[in-house]
Amino acid sequence: MVNFIWLFFILCGFIVGALNGRMEQVTEAAFEGAKTGVSVCIGLISVLVFWLGLMKIAEQAGLLQRLGALLRPVIQLLFPSIPKDHPALGYIISNMSANILGLGNAATPMGIKAMQELQKLNRDKHTASADMCTLLALNTSSVTIIPTTLIAIRMNFDSANPTEIVGTTLIATMIATAAAILADRWYRSRSGPTLLKE
């Protein structure tokens, strides 16, 4: 669906450019956008490799396990229907730990694995369970202490102080996570006991 939306925007841009006789400017903008995209990607790769390396060091030093231990009571409170020894909990903890450290790309594989494990617990294989919806809400709005990707983008565009957004990002993501949890709890309470038991 998203591909069709982007295709619609691109076609509209070309049609409007052709009708206004500005195809040369449309072509220049397309090539300039492609050039900017490549330069941003190269800048992001270097920073993400650096932070992923730091995360690997943190994992081997046991920092992620400690963060996971701190998150476990919260996870069990948010996902009460998942058995305590189920692999989904480990993947959810890893996903949230990576998101908290601002490593969204590293969090994605763990989020996918968590969803796969939650699907095994799901009674209705054609509908997302309450736990799957909760994970999606948390993953989308996760508290972020170090917004790695945003810092990388700001560094790539020569920001004078690329890390100045850390405080505001932390506040914004805390509010977003609180809103996601409240919305999730409200939805669960309105959906009745069947959804709450899943």
C-alpha positions as CSV (number, residue, x, y, z in Angstrom):
1,M,0.0,0.0,0.0
2,V,2.8,2.4,0.9
3,N,4.4,1.7,-2.5
4,F,1.2,2.8,-4.3
5,I,1.1,6.0,-2.2
6,W,4.7,6.9,-3.1
7,L,4.0,6.0,-6.8
8,F,0.9,8.3,-6.7
9,F,3.0,11.2,-5.3
10,I,5.8,10.7,-7.9
11,L,3.3,10.5,-10.8
12,C,1.5,13.6,-9.6
13,G,4.8,15.5,-9.4
14,F,5.7,14.5,-13.0
15,I,2.2,15.3,-14.3
16,V,2.1,18.7,-12.6
17,G,5.7,19.4,-13.8
18,A,4.7,18.5,-17.4
19,L,1.6,20.6,-17.4
20,N,3.5,23.6,-16.1
21,G,6.4,23.1,-18.5
22,R,8.8,22.6,-15.6
23,M,10.0,19.0,-16.4
24,E,13.7,20.2,-16.3
25,Q,13.3,21.3,-12.7
26,V,11.5,18.1,-11.8
27,T,14.3,16.1,-13.3
28,E,16.9,18.1,-11.4
29,A,15.0,17.7,-8.1
30,A,14.8,13.9,-8.7
31,F,18.6,13.6,-9.2
32,E,19.3,16.0,-6.3
33,G,17.1,13.9,-4.0
34,A,18.8,10.7,-5.1
35,K,22.2,12.3,-4.5
36,T,21.1,13.5,-1.0
37,G,19.7,10.1,-0.2
38,V,23.0,8.4,-1.0
39,S,25.1,10.8,1.0
40,V,22.7,10.5,4.0
41,C,22.9,6.7,3.8
42,I,26.7,6.7,3.8
43,G,26.8,9.1,6.8
44,L,24.2,6.9,8.6
45,I,26.1,3.7,7.9
46,S,29.3,4.9,9.6
47,V,27.5,6.1,12.8
48,L,25.2,3.0,13.0
49,V,28.2,0.7,12.6
50,F,29.9,2.6,15.5
51,W,26.8,2.3,17.7
52,L,26.1,-1.3,16.8
53,G,29.7,-2.1,17.7
54,L,29.2,-0.3,21.1
55,M,26.0,-2.3,21.6
56,K,27.9,-5.5,20.9
57,I,30.5,-4.5,23.5
58,A,27.7,-3.6,26.0
59,E,26.2,-7.0,25.3
60,Q,29.4,-8.9,26.0
61,A,30.1,-6.8,29.1
62,G,26.6,-7.8,30.4
63,L,25.1,-4.3,30.3
64,L,22.2,-5.4,28.1
65,Q,21.5,-8.3,30.4
66,R,21.3,-5.8,33.3
67,L,19.1,-3.5,31.4
68,G,17.0,-6.6,30.5
69,A,16.7,-7.5,34.2
70,L,15.5,-4.0,35.0
71,L,12.9,-4.2,32.2
72,R,11.7,-7.7,33.0
73,P,9.2,-6.6,35.7
74,V,7.8,-3.9,33.4
75,I,7.5,-6.3,30.5
76,Q,5.7,-8.9,32.6
77,L,3.3,-6.2,33.8
78,L,2.6,-5.1,30.2
79,F,2.4,-8.7,28.9
80,P,0.8,-10.6,31.7
81,S,-0.5,-13.4,29.5
82,I,2.9,-14.5,28.2
83,P,4.4,-17.4,30.2
84,K,7.4,-16.3,32.2
85,D,9.8,-18.8,30.5
86,H,8.5,-18.1,26.9
87,P,11.1,-17.0,24.3
88,A,8.9,-14.0,23.3
89,L,9.8,-12.3,26.6
90,G,13.5,-12.4,25.8
91,Y,13.0,-11.0,22.3
92,I,10.7,-8.3,23.6
93,I,13.3,-7.3,26.3
94,S,16.1,-7.2,23.6
95,N,13.9,-5.2,21.3
96,M,13.1,-2.6,24.0
97,S,16.7,-2.5,25.1
98,A,17.9,-1.7,21.6
99,N,15.1,0.9,21.2
100,I,16.1,2.6,24.5
101,L,19.6,2.9,23.2
102,G,18.4,4.4,20.0
103,L,19.3,1.4,17.8
104,G,16.1,1.0,15.8
105,N,17.8,-1.0,13.1
106,A,19.2,-3.4,15.6
107,A,15.8,-3.6,17.4
108,T,13.9,-4.6,14.2
109,P,15.1,-8.2,14.0
110,M,14.3,-8.7,17.7
111,G,10.8,-7.2,17.2
112,I,10.2,-9.5,14.3
113,K,11.3,-12.6,16.3
114,A,9.1,-11.4,19.2
115,M,6.1,-11.1,16.8
116,Q,6.8,-14.6,15.5
117,E,6.8,-16.0,19.0
118,L,3.7,-14.1,19.9
119,Q,2.0,-15.5,16.8
120,K,2.6,-19.0,18.2
121,L,0.6,-18.0,21.3
122,N,-2.1,-16.4,19.3
123,R,-5.4,-18.3,19.1
124,D,-6.7,-16.5,16.0
125,K,-3.9,-16.7,13.4
126,H,-5.6,-14.1,11.2
127,T,-5.9,-11.4,13.8
128,A,-3.3,-9.7,15.9
129,S,-3.5,-10.6,19.5
130,A,-3.6,-8.0,22.3
131,D,0.0,-8.7,23.1
132,M,1.1,-8.2,19.5
133,C,-0.7,-4.8,19.5
134,T,1.0,-3.9,22.8
135,L,4.4,-4.8,21.3
136,L,3.7,-2.7,18.2
137,A,2.6,0.3,20.2
138,L,5.7,0.1,22.5
139,N,8.1,-0.5,19.6
140,T,6.7,2.5,17.7
141,S,6.8,4.9,20.6
142,S,9.8,3.5,22.6
143,V,11.6,5.7,25.1
144,T,14.9,6.6,23.6
145,I,17.9,7.7,25.7
146,I,20.3,8.1,22.8
147,P,18.6,9.0,19.5
148,T,21.4,7.5,17.4
149,T,19.8,7.9,14.0
150,L,18.8,11.5,14.5
151,I,22.3,12.4,15.8
152,A,23.8,10.7,12.8
153,I,21.6,12.7,10.4
154,R,22.4,16.0,12.2
155,M,26.1,15.1,12.0
156,N,25.8,14.4,8.3
157,F,24.3,17.8,7.7
158,D,27.1,19.6,9.8
159,S,25.0,20.5,12.8
160,A,26.9,22.7,15.3
161,N,25.7,20.6,18.2
162,P,24.2,17.3,16.9
163,T,23.6,15.9,20.5
164,E,21.6,18.9,21.7
165,I,18.3,17.0,20.9
166,V,19.0,14.2,23.5
167,G,17.0,15.9,26.3
168,T,14.0,16.9,24.2
169,T,14.0,13.5,22.5
170,L,13.9,11.7,25.8
171,I,11.0,13.9,27.0
172,A,9.1,13.4,23.7
173,T,9.6,9.6,23.7
174,M,8.6,9.3,27.3
175,I,5.4,11.1,26.6
176,A,4.8,9.0,23.5
177,T,5.4,5.8,25.4
178,A,3.1,6.8,28.2
179,A,0.4,7.7,25.6
180,A,0.9,4.4,23.8
181,I,0.6,2.4,27.1
182,L,-2.6,4.4,28.1
183,A,-4.1,3.9,24.7
184,D,-3.3,0.2,24.8
185,R,-4.8,-0.3,28.3
186,W,-7.9,1.7,27.3
187,Y,-8.3,-0.5,24.1
188,R,-7.8,-3.7,26.1
189,S,-10.4,-2.6,28.7
190,R,-12.9,-1.8,25.9
191,S,-12.3,-5.1,24.0
192,G,-13.6,-7.2,26.8
193,P,-12.3,-10.3,28.6
194,T,-11.7,-12.4,25.5
195,L,-8.9,-10.1,24.3
196,L,-7.5,-9.7,27.8
197,K,-7.1,-13.4,28.2
198,E,-5.1,-13.8,25.0
